[in-house]
Amino acid sequence: MIYIADEALEKIHEIQTQENLGTDFFVRVSVVSGGCSGLSYKMDFDNELLPNDQVFEDKGIKIVTDLKSFLYLFDTTLSFSGGLSGKGFYFENPNASRTCGCGESFAV
């Protein structure tokens, strides 16, 4: 399962409204190679399911990831921090053995 924190839920709703995204759009999260720790997170809105997608729903938000990324994202929470020193969207990943200083990449 992949979870959504309340702060991220509010921001997702705000973006959906601003971008006029219909109910067929969902949050796609994935893990890609890169960053100073080796792996980076990627997040976007999408409306097209792929054959090996894993689909979850938390707090009324559909979250989709590919099977390979799910191995890294299991039990992860998508969070959001705003304000002047906020991080924006970030992932609280219990599977990460280390993260870089900026929090943009991780290793397992």
C-alpha positions in Angstrom: 0.0 0.0 0.0 1.0 3.6 -0.6 -0.5 6.2 1.7 -1.3 9.9 1.5 -0.8 12.3 4.4 -3.5 14.9 5.1 -1.3 17.8 4.0 -0.6 16.0 0.6 -4.3 15.3 0.2 -5.1 19.0 0.5 -2.4 20.0 -2.0 -3.5 17.3 -4.5 -7.1 18.6 -4.3 -5.8 22.1 -4.8 -3.7 21.1 -7.9 -6.6 19.1 -9.4 -8.9 22.1 -9.1 -6.3 24.6 -10.5 -5.4 22.3 -13.4 -9.0 21.4 -14.0 -8.2 17.6 -13.8 -11.2 15.4 -14.1 -12.0 12.4 -11.9 -10.3 10.1 -14.4 -6.9 11.5 -13.3 -4.8 9.8 -10.6 -1.5 10.3 -8.9 1.3 8.3 -10.5 4.4 7.8 -8.4 7.6 5.9 -9.5 11.2 5.4 -8.7 13.9 6.2 -11.3 17.6 5.9 -11.3 19.4 9.1 -10.4 20.2 11.5 -7.7 23.1 11.6 -5.3 21.9 8.5 -3.4 21.1 6.4 -6.5 17.3 6.4 -6.8 14.9 9.3 -7.2 11.1 9.7 -6.8 8.9 10.9 -9.6 5.3 12.1 -9.2 2.8 13.3 -11.8 -0.9 13.2 -12.6 -2.0 10.7 -15.2 -5.1 9.2 -16.7 -3.8 6.1 -18.5 -3.3 2.8 -16.7 -0.5 0.5 -18.0 -0.6 -3.3 -18.0 1.7 -3.8 -14.9 0.4 -0.9 -12.8 -0.4 -1.4 -9.2 -3.4 0.6 -8.1 -4.1 1.8 -4.5 -6.6 4.2 -3.0 -6.1 6.2 0.2 -8.4 9.0 1.4 -10.3 8.9 -1.9 -7.2 9.5 -4.0 -6.1 6.8 -6.5 -2.4 6.2 -6.4 -0.8 4.2 -9.2 2.8 2.9 -9.6 4.5 0.4 -11.8 5.4 -3.0 -10.3 9.2 -2.4 -10.2 8.7 1.0 -8.3 6.3 -0.6 -5.9 9.1 -2.8 -4.6 10.8 0.4 -3.4 7.6 2.2 -2.4 5.8 -0.4 -0.2 4.3 1.2 2.9 5.5 4.7 1.8 3.5 7.8 2.6 3.3 10.8 0.2 3.6 14.0 2.3 3.6 17.7 1.7 5.3 20.5 3.4 4.7 24.1 2.4 5.9 27.5 3.5 9.3 29.2 3.0 11.3 26.3 4.2 8.9 23.6 3.0 10.0 20.7 0.8 6.8 20.5 -1.3 5.8 16.9 -2.0 8.1 14.3 -0.4 8.1 10.6 0.5 8.3 9.1 3.9 9.8 5.8 2.9 10.5 3.1 5.5 12.4 1.1 2.9 15.1 3.7 2.4 18.4 2.9 4.1 19.7 6.4 3.5 18.6 9.7 1.8 20.5 12.6 0.4 20.6 15.9 2.3 17.9 17.5 0.1 15.6 14.5 0.4 15.2 14.1 -3.4 17.0 10.7 -3.7 17.4 7.6 -1.6 19.1 4.2 -1.5 17.8 0.8 -0.2 
